[in-house]
Amino acid sequence: MPTFNPPLTLLLVDDHFVFRAGLKAVLSLRKDFAVVAEAGDAASAVEAFRKHEPGMTLMDLRLPDRSGIEALQAIRKENPAARVLMLTTFDRDEDIHRALEAGACGYLLKSVPGPELLRAIEAAALGKRYIPPEVQRRLEERATFGELTDREREVLPLVAKGLTNKEIAGILGFTEFTAKAHMRSLLAKLGAADRTELVAIAVQRGLVHWE
């Protein structure tokens, strides 16, 4: 077990005060860990990182103002060397993929046991990417689906809202024939038999979020 000297400084980002307090208590078991700041939303997280420049940030995915992924992107835009470990309840493969693509050094679920959380922080602080087996499985499942185009990602939320091909075509500025082509492609790529199953799979994977 590595020991950090000086102590590894930590920023905790989560909109639930009780969870942050519990997490801080767990981390305080390590004398070489020091929580230097906390934040309850994305804007505060970016500001806190700018002020304290912590060695590690633990970031929730869902925050009140913007997503944790957007906060991660903003932090790494200012400091590309920033180490951010996602700690969330969301295990959808698209969320995991987007977080890692944005530069997260790991992705943990909040159900993670305390000892594994500490190991993940250690690994990430040493420059390693930490992905637990259950998260890796979700990434492997994602790889079995076809990659969606930018246009298909625009079409999918409109399908989820129940819009017809004609309505989608009108909103996105192309023909109904093109809308049907995108629809056929989405069904094939996500392995869905119809629109209802398509939306269910999209929600399960995190391609569509119900607000």
HELIX and SHEET records of a PDB file:
HELIX    1   1 PHE A   17  LEU A   27  1                                  11    
HELIX    2   2 ALA A   42  HIS A   52  1                                  11    
HELIX    3   3 GLY A   68  GLU A   78  1                                  11    
HELIX    4   4 ASP A   93  GLU A  101  1                                   9    
HELIX    5   5 GLY A  114  ALA A  125  1                                  12    
HELIX    6   6 PRO A  133  ARG A  142  1                                  10    
HELIX    7   7 ASP A  150  ALA A  160  1                                  11    
HELIX    8   8 ASN A  165  LEU A  172  1                                   8    
HELIX    9   9 GLU A  176  LEU A  190  1                                  15    
HELIX   10  10 ARG A  195  ARG A  205  1                                  11    
SHEET    1   A 5 PHE A  33  ALA A  39  0                                        
SHEET    2   A 5 LEU A   8  VAL A  13  1                                        
SHEET    3   A 5 MET A  56  MET A  59  1                                        
SHEET    4   A 5 VAL A  84  THR A  88  1                                        
SHEET    5   A 5 GLY A 106  LEU A 109  1                                        
END                                                                             
